[in-house]
Amino acid sequence: MPAVVAAAIAGDHEVRIADMNALEGNGQLLKIIGQFRPDIIGISLRNIDNTDSSNPKGFIEAYRKLIRTVRSESRALIVLGGSGLTIFPGELMGALEADYGVIGEGERLALLLDALENRKDTASIPGIITAANRRPLPAPWDKKPNRIFHKDLPHLDYYLKNGGILNLQTKRGCHFKCVYCTYPHIEGRKKRLIPPVEVAETARHLQEAGAKYLFIADAVFNSDFSHNMAIAREFKQAGLSIPWGAFFAPLKPPRGYFKLLAEAGLTHVEFGTESLADAVLQSYRKPYRVDHVFDAHRTATEAGLHVAHYFLLGGPGETTETLEETLNRVENLNRSVLFFFCGMRIYPHTALYDIAVADGQLDKDQSLLEPVFYRCGLETDVILQQVKKRAAGRPNWVIGSGGSKTAAIISKMYKRGHTGPLWEHLI
């Protein structure tokens, strides 16, 4: 998050955040650069592509054009960061021709700025790379995360007018071992919990700034039930009155879990379910089975929450039989929205990468900057057609993220004053 990186350097440096979502093209960016005249320009690369085989979109060329635009206006050093860089450090430093990169957590930018200001060698700083000096991923950041935030941030108004959603983080690190996931590489496997009272204080500040909805941006919110429940109690104590949502694993919850969270403002539960075939869940190395999914679903809906399930079809272990099993059992997930992604994108630093190399689907030195999807034995088009056939006439069955048509509808609803994720209107 840019606000977290800004907080790490704001005490010693003058900082300006320019959010490209909130700007009307590169012309506004050039105006900001011309007025601010920065010595360092950081560019955060979150996503490389949309990982959607049914509607693929890549972002590298847009990043390249952005950097060329910045270079045309400024001689400032360009520093790349973000999860995309951490996954593809060598390829992106070469492709985008930046001066420096920060891999791992972005607070390490403070170390680079200190070294540059004091004319120290940057080559030995953990997490700082150049195109010529590629270093291993450092250990997770061991200092307390912070966040710069005030009501006058120039990009805040954009988000308040377009859905009213602001983000919140309650922890870093994920100890789950899902075969395809990059979060353990990006954030580390050890959970680093933010004290619940601090989470609640940040939530209250966001509410006071005008947020109409909070989305908790943890990799998996419920990887620590006791921490979640403590946060819910602090939300109530702090007087949080706006709704919020998060991404959950469909684990069997403790008694009263979703009821407590609902009382604290939770309205939307997004389950990363992936499959409803135990053989596939085991192959994906998921920490739950089909029975747990239905337990979690039942308790969430009984608590009056909006529920969505995300499915990732076509990974290791998927067969004609397991696909049929999943699509048949989906019929029993009542009162929910179902998002189907057909095809599993392979990323480096994941167990899926090792499986694909062992299967002969990848060469060890092959670049994955351009998307490569795992081949399970079922063609992606076959999976897609099966899902489309079942989804016909059902607005709550969504292929991928819904494409440009869905994005246009959501944008129109936001302009009419609707807030939050809005997928609940498909139920």
C-alpha positions as CSV (number, residue, x, y, z in Angstrom):
1,M,0.0,0.0,0.0
2,P,1.5,3.4,-1.0
3,A,0.2,4.9,2.2
4,V,2.2,2.4,4.3
5,V,5.4,3.2,2.2
6,A,4.8,6.9,2.6
7,A,4.5,6.5,6.3
8,A,7.9,4.8,6.5
9,I,9.6,7.8,4.9
10,A,7.4,10.9,5.7
11,G,9.3,11.7,8.9
12,D,12.5,12.5,6.9
13,H,11.2,13.4,3.5
14,E,8.6,15.4,1.7
15,V,6.1,12.9,0.2
16,R,3.4,13.2,-2.4
17,I,1.1,10.3,-3.5
18,A,-0.2,10.3,-7.1
19,D,-2.8,7.6,-7.6
20,M,-3.2,6.8,-11.3
21,N,-6.8,5.6,-10.7
22,A,-7.7,9.1,-9.5
23,L,-5.9,10.9,-12.3
24,E,-7.3,11.7,-15.7
25,G,-4.5,10.4,-17.8
26,N,-0.8,11.0,-17.8
27,G,-1.2,14.7,-18.4
28,Q,-2.3,15.2,-14.8
29,L,0.7,13.1,-13.6
30,L,3.1,15.3,-15.5
31,K,1.6,18.4,-13.9
32,I,2.1,16.9,-10.4
33,I,5.7,16.0,-11.2
34,G,6.4,19.5,-12.6
35,Q,5.0,21.2,-9.5
36,F,6.5,18.8,-6.9
37,R,9.8,18.3,-8.6
38,P,10.7,15.0,-6.8
39,D,14.2,13.6,-6.5
40,I,12.8,10.0,-6.3
41,I,9.7,8.7,-8.0
42,G,8.4,5.3,-6.7
43,I,6.1,3.2,-8.9
44,S,4.1,0.4,-7.3
45,L,3.5,-2.6,-9.6
46,R,0.7,-4.7,-8.0
47,N,-0.5,-6.9,-10.8
48,I,1.2,-8.1,-13.9
49,D,-2.0,-9.4,-15.6
50,N,-5.5,-10.2,-14.5
51,T,-4.9,-14.0,-14.3
52,D,-8.2,-14.6,-16.1
53,S,-7.9,-17.1,-19.0
54,S,-11.4,-16.2,-20.2
55,N,-10.7,-12.5,-20.6
56,P,-6.9,-12.0,-20.4
57,K,-5.4,-8.6,-19.9
58,G,-1.7,-7.8,-19.4
59,F,-0.4,-4.6,-17.8
60,I,3.4,-4.6,-18.6
61,E,3.0,-2.3,-21.7
62,A,1.0,0.2,-19.6
63,Y,3.8,0.2,-17.0
64,R,6.4,0.8,-19.7
65,K,4.4,3.7,-21.2
66,L,4.0,5.2,-17.7
67,I,7.7,5.1,-17.0
68,R,8.5,6.6,-20.4
69,T,6.1,9.4,-19.6
70,V,7.7,10.1,-16.3
71,R,11.2,10.0,-17.9
72,S,10.1,12.7,-20.4
73,E,9.3,15.1,-17.6
74,S,11.8,14.3,-14.8
75,R,15.4,13.3,-14.2
76,A,14.4,11.8,-10.8
77,L,15.5,8.3,-10.0
78,I,12.8,5.7,-10.5
79,V,12.3,3.1,-7.9
80,L,9.9,0.1,-8.5
81,G,8.1,-1.8,-5.8
82,G,4.9,-3.8,-5.2
83,S,4.0,-7.4,-5.2
84,G,4.5,-7.7,-9.0
85,L,8.1,-6.7,-8.7
86,T,8.7,-9.1,-5.8
87,I,7.4,-12.0,-7.9
88,F,9.3,-11.0,-11.1
89,P,12.2,-8.9,-10.0
90,G,14.7,-9.6,-12.7
91,E,12.3,-9.5,-15.6
92,L,10.7,-6.3,-14.6
93,M,13.9,-4.4,-13.8
94,G,15.1,-5.3,-17.2
95,A,11.8,-4.7,-19.1
96,L,11.1,-1.3,-17.4
97,E,14.6,0.1,-17.1
98,A,14.2,1.5,-13.6
99,D,17.1,2.7,-11.5
100,Y,16.3,0.7,-8.3
101,G,13.7,-1.8,-7.1
102,V,12.4,-2.7,-3.6
103,I,11.5,-6.4,-3.3
104,G,9.5,-7.6,-0.3
105,E,7.8,-5.0,1.9
106,G,7.9,-1.5,0.7
107,E,9.1,0.1,4.0
108,R,12.6,-0.8,2.9
109,L,12.5,2.2,0.7
110,A,13.5,4.2,3.7
111,L,16.8,2.3,3.8
112,L,17.5,3.1,0.2
113,L,16.7,6.8,0.6
114,D,19.0,7.0,3.7
115,A,21.8,5.4,1.7
116,L,21.4,7.7,-1.3
117,E,21.2,10.8,0.9
118,N,24.3,9.9,2.8
119,R,26.2,8.7,-0.3
120,K,26.4,5.1,1.0
121,D,26.7,1.9,-1.0
122,T,23.2,0.6,-1.8
123,A,24.4,-2.8,-3.1
124,S,24.4,-4.5,0.3
125,I,20.9,-3.2,1.5
126,P,18.5,-6.2,1.9
127,G,15.7,-6.0,-0.6
128,I,17.2,-3.3,-2.8
129,I,18.0,-4.4,-6.3
130,T,19.1,-3.0,-9.7
131,A,19.0,-4.5,-13.1
132,A,22.6,-5.5,-12.6
133,N,22.5,-6.4,-8.9
134,R,19.8,-9.0,-8.2
135,R,19.6,-10.0,-4.6
136,P,17.5,-12.7,-2.7
137,L,14.2,-11.8,-1.1
138,P,14.9,-10.4,2.4
139,A,13.3,-11.7,5.6
140,P,9.9,-10.1,6.4
141,W,10.0,-6.5,7.7
142,D,10.4,-6.7,11.5
143,K,9.2,-3.3,12.4
144,K,5.7,-2.2,13.3
145,P,3.7,-1.3,10.2
146,N,2.4,2.2,10.0
147,R,0.1,4.1,7.6
148,I,0.1,7.8,6.6
149,F,-3.5,9.0,6.5
150,H,-5.3,12.3,6.6
151,K,-8.6,13.6,5.1
152,D,-6.9,15.8,2.6
153,L,-5.0,13.1,0.6
154,P,-5.6,14.1,-3.0
155,H,-6.7,10.7,-4.2
156,L,-9.2,10.0,-1.3
157,D,-12.1,11.8,-3.0
158,Y,-11.9,9.5,-6.0
159,Y,-12.5,6.4,-3.9
160,L,-15.2,8.0,-1.8
161,K,-17.1,9.0,-5.0
162,N,-16.6,5.6,-6.6
163,G,-18.0,3.0,-4.2
164,G,-16.9,4.6,-0.9
165,I,-14.5,1.7,-0.3
166,L,-11.3,2.2,1.7
167,N,-8.9,-0.6,2.6
168,L,-7.6,-1.9,6.0
169,Q,-5.0,-4.5,6.9
170,T,-5.0,-6.6,10.1
171,K,-2.0,-8.8,9.6
172,R,0.8,-9.8,7.3
173,G,2.0,-13.2,6.4
174,C,0.1,-16.4,5.5
175,H,1.0,-19.9,6.8
176,F,-1.3,-21.7,4.4
177,K,0.3,-23.8,1.7
178,C,-2.0,-23.4,-1.3
179,V,-0.1,-24.6,-4.4
180,Y,-0.7,-21.5,-6.6
181,C,-0.5,-18.7,-4.1
182,T,2.3,-16.0,-4.1
183,Y,1.4,-14.4,-0.7
184,P,3.7,-16.5,1.4
185,H,6.6,-15.5,-0.9
186,I,5.6,-11.8,-0.8
187,E,4.7,-11.4,2.9
188,G,6.4,-14.5,4.5
189,R,4.7,-17.5,6.1
190,K,4.8,-16.2,9.7
191,K,1.7,-14.3,10.7
192,R,2.4,-10.8,12.1
193,L,-0.7,-9.6,13.8
194,I,-1.5,-5.9,14.1
195,P,-3.0,-5.3,17.6
196,P,-6.8,-5.2,17.4
197,V,-7.1,-1.9,19.1
198,E,-4.8,-0.3,16.4
199,V,-6.9,-1.9,13.7
200,A,-10.0,-0.5,15.2
201,E,-8.4,3.0,15.5
202,T,-7.4,3.0,11.9
203,A,-10.9,1.8,10.9
204,R,-12.4,4.7,12.9
205,H,-10.1,7.2,11.1
206,L,-11.2,5.9,7.7
207,Q,-14.8,6.1,8.7
208,E,-14.3,9.7,9.9
209,A,-12.7,10.5,6.6
210,G,-15.9,9.5,4.8
211,A,-15.5,5.8,4.0
212,K,-18.8,4.1,3.4
213,Y,-17.3,0.6,3.4
214,L,-14.1,-1.1,4.5
215,F,-12.4,-4.0,2.8
216,I,-9.9,-5.9,4.8
217,A,-7.0,-6.5,2.5
218,D,-5.4,-9.5,4.3
219,A,-4.4,-12.5,2.1
220,V,-6.9,-14.5,4.3
221,F,-8.7,-12.7,7.0
222,N,-9.7,-15.8,9.1
223,S,-6.3,-17.4,9.3
224,D,-6.5,-16.5,13.0
225,F,-10.0,-16.8,14.5
226,S,-9.1,-15.4,17.9
227,H,-7.5,-12.3,16.4
228,N,-10.6,-11.8,14.2
229,M,-12.9,-12.0,17.1
230,A,-10.8,-9.5,19.1
231,I,-10.9,-7.1,16.2
232,A,-14.7,-7.4,16.1
233,R,-15.0,-6.5,19.7
234,E,-12.7,-3.5,19.3
235,F,-14.8,-2.4,16.3
236,K,-17.8,-2.4,18.5
237,Q,-15.9,-0.6,21.3
238,A,-14.7,2.0,18.8
239,G,-18.2,2.7,17.6
240,L,-17.5,1.6,14.0
241,S,-20.8,2.0,12.2
242,I,-20.0,1.3,8.5
243,P,-20.1,-2.1,6.8
244,W,-17.1,-4.1,5.9
245,G,-16.0,-7.3,4.2
246,A,-13.0,-9.5,3.8
247,F,-11.6,-12.6,2.0
248,F,-12.1,-15.8,4.0
249,A,-11.0,-19.4,3.7
250,P,-14.1,-21.7,4.1
251,L,-12.8,-23.2,7.3
252,K,-15.2,-24.5,10.0
253,P,-15.6,-21.5,12.3
254,P,-15.9,-21.4,16.1
255,R,-19.4,-21.2,17.5
256,G,-20.8,-17.8,17.2
257,Y,-18.0,-16.5,15.0
258,F,-19.9,-15.0,12.1
259,K,-22.7,-13.7,14.4
260,L,-20.1,-11.7,16.4
261,L,-18.5,-10.4,13.2
262,A,-21.9,-9.4,11.8
263,E,-22.7,-7.5,15.0
264,A,-19.4,-5.6,14.5
265,G,-20.4,-4.6,11.0
266,L,-19.3,-7.5,8.7
267,T,-21.7,-7.7,5.7
268,H,-19.8,-9.4,2.9
269,V,-18.0,-12.8,3.1
270,E,-15.9,-13.8,0.1
271,F,-14.8,-17.4,0.4
272,G,-11.8,-18.7,-1.6
273,T,-13.5,-22.1,-2.0
274,E,-11.7,-23.1,-5.3
275,S,-13.3,-26.6,-5.7
276,L,-16.0,-28.8,-4.2
277,A,-14.2,-32.0,-4.8
278,D,-12.1,-33.3,-1.9
279,A,-9.5,-34.8,-4.2
280,V,-8.9,-31.5,-5.8
281,L,-8.8,-29.6,-2.5
282,Q,-6.2,-32.0,-1.3
283,S,-4.2,-31.6,-4.5
284,Y,-4.4,-27.8,-4.1
285,R,-3.1,-28.3,-0.5
286,K,-6.1,-26.5,1.0
287,P,-6.6,-26.6,4.8
288,Y,-10.3,-27.6,4.5
289,R,-12.5,-30.1,2.8
290,V,-16.0,-29.9,1.2
291,D,-17.8,-30.5,4.5
292,H,-16.0,-27.5,6.0
293,V,-17.1,-25.3,3.0
294,F,-20.8,-26.1,3.7
295,D,-20.4,-25.5,7.4
296,A,-18.8,-22.1,6.8
297,H,-21.4,-21.2,4.2
298,R,-24.3,-22.2,6.5
299,T,-23.1,-20.3,9.5
300,A,-22.3,-17.2,7.4
301,T,-25.8,-17.1,5.7
302,E,-27.5,-17.8,9.1
303,A,-25.8,-14.7,10.4
304,G,-27.5,-12.7,7.7
305,L,-24.3,-12.1,5.7
306,H,-23.9,-11.7,1.9
307,V,-21.8,-14.6,0.7
308,A,-19.7,-15.2,-2.4
309,H,-17.6,-18.2,-3.4
310,Y,-14.6,-18.1,-5.7
311,F,-13.7,-21.2,-7.7
312,L,-10.4,-21.9,-9.4
313,L,-11.0,-24.8,-11.8
314,G,-8.4,-26.7,-13.9
315,G,-5.5,-27.0,-11.4
316,P,-3.6,-30.2,-10.4
317,G,-5.9,-33.1,-9.8
318,E,-8.9,-31.7,-11.8
319,T,-10.6,-34.3,-14.0
320,T,-13.9,-34.6,-15.8
321,E,-15.3,-36.3,-12.7
322,T,-14.1,-33.7,-10.2
323,L,-15.4,-30.9,-12.3
324,E,-18.8,-32.5,-12.5
325,E,-18.6,-33.1,-8.7
326,T,-17.9,-29.4,-8.1
327,L,-20.6,-28.1,-10.5
328,N,-23.2,-30.5,-9.0
329,R,-22.5,-29.5,-5.4
330,V,-22.4,-25.8,-6.2
331,E,-26.2,-26.1,-6.6
332,N,-26.4,-26.5,-2.8
333,L,-24.7,-23.2,-2.1
334,N,-27.9,-21.2,-1.7
335,R,-28.1,-17.4,-1.4
336,S,-24.6,-16.8,-2.8
337,V,-22.8,-15.4,-5.8
338,L,-20.4,-17.8,-7.5
339,F,-17.3,-16.6,-9.4
340,F,-15.6,-19.2,-11.7
341,F,-12.1,-18.8,-12.9
342,C,-11.2,-21.5,-15.4
343,G,-7.4,-22.1,-15.6
344,M,-4.7,-21.8,-12.9
345,R,-2.0,-19.2,-13.7
346,I,1.5,-20.4,-12.8
347,Y,3.7,-18.1,-10.8
348,P,7.3,-18.6,-9.8
349,H,8.1,-19.3,-6.1
350,T,5.0,-21.5,-5.8
351,A,4.5,-25.2,-5.4
352,L,2.5,-25.1,-8.7
353,Y,5.7,-23.9,-10.4
354,D,7.6,-26.9,-9.1
355,I,4.8,-29.3,-10.1
356,A,4.7,-27.9,-13.6
357,V,8.5,-28.2,-13.9
358,A,8.3,-31.8,-12.7
359,D,5.5,-32.5,-15.2
360,G,7.5,-31.1,-18.0
361,Q,5.1,-28.3,-18.6
362,L,7.8,-25.7,-17.9
363,D,11.5,-25.3,-18.4
364,K,13.2,-24.1,-15.2
365,D,14.6,-21.0,-16.9
366,Q,11.3,-20.1,-18.7
367,S,10.0,-16.6,-18.0
368,L,6.4,-16.5,-16.7
369,L,6.0,-12.7,-17.2
370,E,3.6,-13.6,-20.0
371,P,0.8,-15.8,-18.4
372,V,1.2,-19.6,-18.5
373,F,-1.7,-21.7,-17.3
374,Y,-1.4,-25.2,-15.8
375,R,-2.5,-28.0,-18.0
376,C,-4.5,-30.5,-16.0
377,G,-5.6,-32.8,-18.8
378,L,-8.9,-31.0,-19.4
379,E,-8.7,-28.2,-21.9
380,T,-9.5,-24.8,-20.5
381,D,-12.1,-24.3,-23.2
382,V,-13.9,-27.5,-22.2
383,I,-14.0,-26.4,-18.6
384,L,-15.2,-22.9,-19.6
385,Q,-18.0,-24.3,-21.8
386,Q,-19.2,-26.6,-19.0
387,V,-19.4,-23.7,-16.6
388,K,-21.1,-21.5,-19.2
389,K,-23.7,-24.2,-19.9
390,R,-24.6,-24.4,-16.2
391,A,-24.4,-20.6,-15.7
392,A,-26.9,-19.8,-18.5
393,G,-29.8,-17.7,-17.2
394,R,-28.3,-17.4,-13.7
395,P,-27.0,-13.9,-12.9
396,N,-25.3,-15.1,-9.7
397,W,-23.0,-17.4,-11.7
398,V,-20.2,-15.2,-12.9
399,I,-17.4,-16.2,-15.3
400,G,-14.1,-14.7,-14.2
401,S,-14.6,-11.2,-12.9
402,G,-17.5,-10.5,-15.2
403,G,-15.5,-8.6,-17.9
404,S,-15.9,-5.1,-19.1
405,K,-19.7,-5.2,-19.2
406,T,-19.8,-5.9,-15.4
407,A,-17.2,-3.2,-14.7
408,A,-19.3,-0.7,-16.7
409,I,-22.5,-1.6,-14.7
410,I,-20.6,-1.3,-11.4
411,S,-19.2,2.1,-12.4
412,K,-22.7,3.3,-13.3
413,M,-24.1,2.1,-9.9
414,Y,-21.3,3.9,-8.1
415,K,-22.1,7.1,-9.9
416,R,-25.7,6.7,-8.7
417,G,-24.6,6.6,-5.1
418,H,-24.3,2.9,-4.4
419,T,-21.5,1.8,-2.2
420,G,-19.6,-1.4,-1.4
421,P,-18.8,-4.4,-3.6
422,L,-22.3,-4.6,-5.1
423,W,-22.1,-8.3,-6.1
424,E,-24.8,-9.1,-3.6
425,H,-27.3,-7.6,-6.1
426,L,-26.8,-10.7,-8.3
427,I,-28.4,-13.0,-5.7
